Amino acid sequence: MRDLAALNRVEMLPWDEWGRMHASYDGETGADYDDLMDTIATVTASDDVDAIMDLYATAELTVPPEMIV
């Protein structure tokens, strides 16, 4: 998620968390979150700038405004 944010010119610190990140670290997410992470990995590895921007624009993946300094 941090790479996706960085590709959208929003660089985060390694310890910044948003969305379900904390829940995933605690093992509280399921297969749908794993699928989302696979999608993020595939899209960020592509050269499709529009796909990268569109994926980041989803509510769960966009860095909340209060986290951006």
N, C-alpha and C positions, 0 to 999 in steps of 0.2 A: 504494500500500500504506500509505503514511503517513496519507493521508486516511481510509482504512478504519479504521486503528488509532485515529485521533483521534475518529472517529464512535463508537467504542467506549470512549471516555474514556481512551485511552492515547496521550498526545501525545509524539511523538518529535522529535528534532532533525533538521534537514535532512541531516546526514551519517550518521545511523544507518542501518545495513543489516542485514537478516536474510533468511533464506530464499535465494532465487536472485537477489536484487537485484544483488550484486556480479557474478555471472556474466552477468547481462543487460547490465550496463554494459560488459562485455568482449566482448559479442556472442556469448556461448557458450550462449544459449538458443534455442529454436526456436519453431515456430508454436504449440505448446501453451502456452507462456508468454505469447505475444502474445494468445491467446484468453483466458487468465486475466486479463490486464490489461484487456481489453475487458469482461470480466464484472465486474471490480472497478469500472470506470468506470460501467457501467450501474447496478449496484446502489447505489453511493454517490450517484448522481444521483437515485435514487428516494426515495420517502417511506416505503418498506417497512422499518420498523425491524427486524422479525423477519428479513428477508432479509439486512440489514446485519450483524446479530449472528450469524446462521448462517454467513455467508461468512467473517467474521473468525474464527470458532471452528475453521476448518480448520487443521490442523497447520502448513501452509506459511505461512499468513498471520498467525497469532497471533504477537505480539511475544514472544520468549523471555523467561522470567522474569528471567534474569540481566541483561537490558537495561533492566529497569524499576527505577528508583531509588525 
